[in-house]
Amino acid sequence: MSKKKQVVMEEVPIDKVENFVEKNFKQILIGVAVVILLVLGGYGLKSYMARSYANKINDLGHIELKFLSGNLNKSDIDSFLEKGRKVSDVKNYVVLKVMQLYAELGDYNKVKEVSGDLTDKNLELGESLMSDLGIKQIDNKKYFTNSYLTPLWYYRAILSAKDKNEAEKYITEFKTKFPDSRLLELIESWELDL
């Protein structure tokens, strides 16, 4: 009797992908684990930052509630400013609020000092406040264009005009640009002695 030779057949991968997966299974598993860890770490970091931001906003809110009581003290105002400077989204609001609070206390030097922290369009609001308080002389013409408060700057320019001709010039420009303004009604109802 003849013995049959047993042929050992080697399994042949069906395609190249299966061959690649078979050869690199450990590395693929490690890569997937790293991606999962990165996603979880990113989510955790995002959650931590959101909680941290919410806590900072809440701290500012608690301090601001103290101001509603009418008992203003410089340490609370300084704390509000210090914490507000660290939250870029509300920094300009905090600086404007602090300027207002120091104005209520009559500390105009501090109002002027704090105003240096304002940026962009908020700088105009700070200068408007300082102009109204007489802390800083502002060239009204600086804000005659590209301003949220252009009618108010015209109004101030009219009231601070050096002579009647200058006032009339500003009134004419004001009427052309803002014919429906309530400020125009006020100006026209007054007899300006310039």
C-alpha positions as CSV (number, residue, x, y, z in Angstrom):
1,M,0.0,0.0,0.0
2,S,1.1,3.2,-0.8
3,K,1.0,6.0,1.6
4,K,-0.5,9.1,0.5
5,K,1.5,12.2,0.9
6,Q,-0.3,14.8,2.8
7,V,0.0,18.1,1.3
8,V,-0.1,21.0,3.7
9,M,-1.8,23.9,2.0
10,E,-0.9,27.3,3.1
11,E,-3.7,29.8,3.5
12,V,-3.4,32.5,0.9
13,P,-4.8,35.9,1.8
14,I,-7.7,36.9,-0.3
15,D,-6.4,40.3,-1.1
16,K,-3.7,42.7,-0.2
17,V,-5.7,44.5,2.5
18,E,-6.2,41.3,4.4
19,N,-2.5,40.6,4.1
20,F,-1.6,44.1,5.3
21,V,-3.9,43.8,8.3
22,E,-2.5,40.4,9.2
23,K,1.0,41.6,9.1
24,N,0.4,44.9,10.9
25,F,-2.4,44.0,13.3
26,K,-0.5,45.2,16.5
27,Q,0.4,48.6,15.0
28,I,-3.1,49.1,13.7
29,L,-4.6,48.3,17.1
30,I,-2.1,50.7,18.8
31,G,-3.0,53.4,16.2
32,V,-6.7,53.1,16.8
33,A,-6.1,53.2,20.6
34,V,-4.1,56.4,20.2
35,V,-6.8,58.0,18.1
36,I,-9.4,57.1,20.7
37,L,-7.3,58.5,23.5
38,L,-6.7,61.8,21.5
39,V,-10.4,62.2,20.9
40,L,-11.2,61.5,24.5
41,G,-8.4,63.8,25.7
42,G,-9.6,66.6,23.3
43,Y,-13.1,66.3,24.6
44,G,-11.9,66.3,28.2
45,L,-9.8,69.4,27.6
46,K,-12.7,71.2,25.8
47,S,-15.0,70.3,28.7
48,Y,-12.5,71.6,31.2
49,M,-12.0,74.9,29.3
50,A,-15.8,75.4,29.1
51,R,-16.2,74.8,32.8
52,S,-13.3,77.2,33.5
53,Y,-14.8,79.9,31.3
54,A,-18.2,79.4,32.9
55,N,-16.6,79.7,36.4
56,K,-14.8,83.0,35.4
57,I,-18.0,84.4,34.0
58,N,-19.9,83.4,37.2
59,D,-17.3,85.1,39.4
60,L,-17.6,88.3,37.4
61,G,-21.4,88.1,37.7
62,H,-21.2,87.7,41.5
63,I,-19.0,90.7,41.8
64,E,-21.2,92.7,39.5
65,L,-24.2,91.8,41.6
66,K,-22.5,93.5,44.6
67,F,-22.4,96.7,42.6
68,L,-26.2,96.7,42.3
69,S,-26.5,97.2,46.1
70,G,-24.9,100.7,45.7
71,N,-22.1,99.9,48.1
72,L,-19.1,100.6,45.8
73,N,-15.7,99.9,47.1
74,K,-12.4,100.1,45.2
75,S,-11.3,96.6,46.2
76,D,-14.4,95.0,44.6
77,I,-14.0,97.2,41.5
78,D,-10.3,96.3,41.2
79,S,-11.1,92.6,41.6
80,F,-13.8,92.9,38.9
81,L,-11.3,94.5,36.6
82,E,-8.5,92.0,37.3
83,K,-10.8,89.0,36.7
84,G,-12.4,90.6,33.7
85,R,-9.1,91.2,32.0
86,K,-8.5,87.5,31.9
87,V,-11.7,86.8,29.9
88,S,-11.1,88.2,26.5
89,D,-14.8,87.9,25.4
90,V,-16.0,90.3,28.1
91,K,-12.8,92.4,28.8
92,N,-14.1,95.5,27.0
93,Y,-17.4,95.3,28.8
94,V,-15.7,95.0,32.2
95,V,-13.3,97.9,31.5
96,L,-16.3,100.1,30.4
97,K,-18.2,99.1,33.6
98,V,-15.2,99.8,35.8
99,M,-14.8,103.2,34.1
100,Q,-18.4,103.9,35.0
101,L,-18.0,102.7,38.5
102,Y,-14.9,104.9,39.2
103,A,-16.8,107.8,37.6
104,E,-19.6,107.3,40.2
105,L,-16.9,107.3,42.9
106,G,-15.5,110.5,41.5
107,D,-12.1,109.0,40.8
108,Y,-11.5,110.4,37.3
109,N,-7.8,109.6,37.3
110,K,-8.6,105.9,37.6
111,V,-11.3,106.3,34.8
112,K,-8.6,107.7,32.5
113,E,-6.0,105.1,33.6
114,V,-8.4,102.1,33.0
115,S,-9.5,103.4,29.6
116,G,-6.1,102.4,28.2
117,D,-7.3,98.8,28.2
118,L,-10.1,99.4,25.7
119,T,-9.8,98.2,22.1
120,D,-11.5,98.7,18.7
121,K,-15.0,100.2,18.8
122,N,-15.1,100.1,22.5
123,L,-12.4,102.8,22.6
124,E,-15.0,105.2,21.2
125,L,-17.4,104.4,24.0
126,G,-14.7,105.0,26.6
127,E,-13.7,108.3,25.0
128,S,-17.4,109.3,24.8
129,L,-17.7,108.7,28.6
130,M,-14.5,110.7,29.3
131,S,-15.7,113.5,27.0
132,D,-19.0,113.7,28.9
133,L,-17.2,113.7,32.2
134,G,-14.8,116.4,31.0
135,I,-11.8,114.1,31.8
136,K,-10.4,114.2,28.3
137,Q,-10.8,116.5,25.3
138,I,-11.8,114.5,22.3
139,D,-11.8,115.8,18.7
140,N,-15.4,115.2,17.8
141,K,-14.6,115.1,14.1
142,K,-12.6,112.0,14.7
143,Y,-15.8,110.1,14.9
144,F,-17.9,111.8,12.2
145,T,-17.5,108.7,10.0
146,N,-17.4,105.0,10.7
147,S,-18.9,105.4,14.2
148,Y,-21.8,104.0,16.1
149,L,-22.2,107.3,17.9
150,T,-21.8,109.7,15.0
151,P,-25.0,111.7,15.8
152,L,-23.8,112.1,19.4
153,W,-20.4,113.3,18.2
154,Y,-22.1,115.9,15.9
155,Y,-24.3,117.0,18.8
156,R,-21.2,117.5,21.0
157,A,-19.4,119.4,18.2
158,I,-22.4,121.7,17.9
159,L,-22.5,122.4,21.6
160,S,-18.7,123.0,21.8
161,A,-18.4,125.1,18.7
162,K,-16.2,128.1,19.0
163,D,-18.5,130.4,17.1
164,K,-21.9,130.6,15.4
165,N,-20.5,129.9,11.9
166,E,-18.8,126.6,13.1
167,A,-22.0,125.6,14.9
168,E,-24.1,126.3,11.8
169,K,-21.8,124.3,9.6
170,Y,-22.2,121.3,11.9
171,I,-25.9,121.8,12.2
172,T,-26.2,121.8,8.4
173,E,-24.1,118.6,8.1
174,F,-26.2,117.0,10.9
175,K,-29.5,117.8,9.2
176,T,-28.2,116.2,6.0
177,K,-26.9,113.0,7.6
178,F,-29.5,112.5,10.3
179,P,-32.8,114.3,9.4
180,D,-34.9,112.2,11.7
181,S,-32.7,112.4,14.8
182,R,-34.1,113.3,18.1
183,L,-30.9,115.2,18.8
184,L,-31.7,117.4,15.8
185,E,-35.0,118.3,17.3
186,L,-33.3,119.3,20.6
187,I,-30.8,121.4,18.8
188,E,-33.4,123.2,16.8
189,S,-35.5,123.9,19.8
190,W,-32.6,125.6,21.6
191,E,-31.4,129.1,20.9
192,L,-27.6,128.6,20.8
193,D,-25.8,131.7,22.0
194,L,-22.4,131.3,20.5
